Amino acid sequence: MSQLDPANAASHPAIHAMGQGAPCPCWNRDGVPEYELIGEVDEKLKLPEGVYRLTETNSPKRSVTITVYEPTGHWIVQGSSDRVNFLPIGTLYVGIPLYQVAASTETAFPFASPDWSRVLCREEIERYKKEVNKEAEIDRLMDTKKRVSKRWLIILYGAAGVGKGKKENAKRVLETDPELPTLEESVHISQDEVIASVAAELFARIANVRFRGAEDVYEREAFLVESLSLYHDFLGVAADIVHGPLSAPETSDHGPPGCIKRTFTRGQPLIVQTSGTDLPGIQKLVQMARMYKYKVAAFFSRVADVSAWRRELEMQHLKELTDGRMRGSRNFGAYMEMMNMHAEEHWLKVKAIVDKSNENFLGGVTRTLQH
């Protein structure tokens, strides 16, 4: 990635951003795109309409996933393989329409930062992360209403934002088999819920400043982008709380174990939510469950109506602007369709991992539910 030469800006294809022949409102002060990615459109991936992945041609072959946010027409980076040293989340693509770019052709893709100022500064976020009381959060997660020894690992699987972990949905899943533990007996772990808890104050401040987003689509875009970035900022904190060093004993120079290992050690039933993007992580979790003599069950909450599901997510974001409470995954627009597509594609692999762990072992179940 490199800075664009302002001297060549007048003839640069990004001048015709969005195919409208008008400058993007989010360029820098000189009206020039700030960065360019030298690479190509990845045609190997099966992606839904409105989603593109751009990959650098030369090493280190970093990539970004961009999607259009329909209300504003902006193409926004929602996924980045290296968001610290590469294009950060929320950066705008300001070049020619990507469907006009020839496949497997090296191209200079121009990008620019949004023209709005972030509510939170980097120093404040980093300070807040250091002050998170991880032990208190682990205690909160493990404080079940009933303390029982039922060695069950329940995997609630499905696309982010499908609602698989909502109390009423989780309760419905557990009631499908009398052998399964109840919700009150189980330690229920959700990465989304952990991040919502530890970053609650910062998220509320973003929502409070962006309250006009309920009516103004540009304010709503700023809210979605900054809250998505905040979510990613706290992924490491959530990983420490949920996983910790999985192989570390109770006392270790590597730090204390996370919530998952503590639950396995106590023999309590464990409910874990996953969207299937980390298959090696799921496999490691199931192997760990087997080591602790756990039975394993997986339930796939499948999206029956993608359009209705996306409308529900949009309404969820509007509620967040009203009450300042994070309600789940932060991605939006067509990016969510991509995540749903991946969930569908990976389910058979997840099912195979669970079935293999239960083969000639303790038994278990894998079922598909409709959302």
Secondary structure, 3 states (H helix, E strand, C coil): CEECCHHHHHHCHHHHHHHCCCCCCCCCCCCCCCEEEEEEECCCCCCCCCEEEEEECCCCCCEEEEEEECCCCEEEEEEECCCCCCCCCCCEECCCCHHHCCCCCCEEEEEECCCCCCCCCHHHHHHHHHCCCHHHHHHHHHCCCCCCCCCEEEEEECCCCCCCCCHHHHHHHHCCCCCCCCCCCCEEECHHHHHHHHCHHHHHHHHHHCHHHHCCHHHHHHHHHHHHHHHHHCHHHHHHHHCCCCCCCCCCCCCCCCHHHHHHHHCCCEEEEECCCCHHHHHHHHHHHHHCCCEEEEEEEECCCHHHHHHHHHHHHHHHHHHCCCCCCCCCCHHHHHHHHHHHHHHHHHHHHHHHHHCCCCCEEEEEEEC
